[in-house]
């Protein structure tokens, strides 16, 4: 479904992503991990059209999409969430999601966008009531809203950006299982960037690890968690990352 070859992104003299190649098969959940500054968000921005690549190829469903405008990439079947949800407070919960549906796939049909919003809200467990507001949703509710907005665009490939951030342990488990359920029920392919490694490793099919903009490991969760280079990278960052690596090895 997605084939990335030799992807590079430079900002002046700084190389944020350096010669990264990977593939994602249809229906797969790929976990993308790495320390802060490793290039994860930059890769998401390249895949979603927020940034143009400096070099390399991004092919989605056999078509080159590197450098396309974000709206063309969304219309082509790639949706994404963002780390920090920023809903339109003056719009209802339903309107926030319907707007995403209209932008992503409805454009010529408000009815189609509304139908997409209803399906997406139901899928993530938020009220389909058209008068419900976004006020008081809390961290978990806002993450669900962000996911519903991405789903309403009708993606074939979903880029999930830190869907567990700000959640407690129980909410993390629920959010992770929701991503897997969405994949299982809809067939949507998912690339999931996350810092909470122990939870991610229990859900994904494969894992890719970045460090300083380069891919240092890729494989099954248990293979990656035992990789000496990956262990060295996480042991060399901070105590939280060290604990996460240990938790990952126990989980898988």
Steps between C-alpha positions, in 0.01 A plus 500: 500500500775745598857488372755754622846501343801708600294767674697810599395826663745784554443829678792712386809315616307270736382160376188394691435184296787323329453233234206320664331218309209279607180337377159455657266226386124542476325430830821518703569701815856633496636654819746787451712571807815684598629759749396865479655659193540171317293612198163335569289814468698613196421174324129545578518854362664369183242224457207737556631777274565754774865501391653422159784247495852614417565170325355153467171345396164451673263273309147437625295238316760512223482878456774749586366744763819665624452876491125493433283751689340365821145522364594285201659241728193494725272465198723217380444297815751599771362650822682601814450600860706760687672478837312801641126506419375846404124474441291791379335605826218688326399187310316205649670165543318371193586808293870464579499148360267577208730786394790255481278263302403776260861604449621145458237332288169687499579824316213464255258347752424627849284191554800277432711695747227469765479125445877473536483697826230273641703188421822645639344621826332165558824318426695687770215500752410870500142636491344525156261765639535802271464743790773355727789740563872442528508662844592267782625217282823456696824356364354165397197660334715744306721216375186316386381815323834533323473138388138546387598801288772297328265205441232729353737591216467141377863390526648181363814583700477664843797684654438490876724752676545427873144388568588415862649833608341641817298186578508289816590130490144377452429759228823403322397136483155595371642733234751240383234231473277746313768546234530126456120460488476770234757315292324166552151633419581736213824371351659844533878485500662687791840654569513586868757734656514458875729550801316250723689199370360236734144560377590546134695175484195299603294631207720552194601239242844646434722773644742746341747691715656836415797673658639835386296478180620155399331161514693280743267201529188347351318175569260317725446651847695230685788528252523878530472502879799263520709690244826616667505827301145586609579419862813717483304795356235488769744434784689806385204740518331521838355298785148505357617358170704235681192391692298499179751274329491259794120504500499427129719194540268370771190569289616309195 
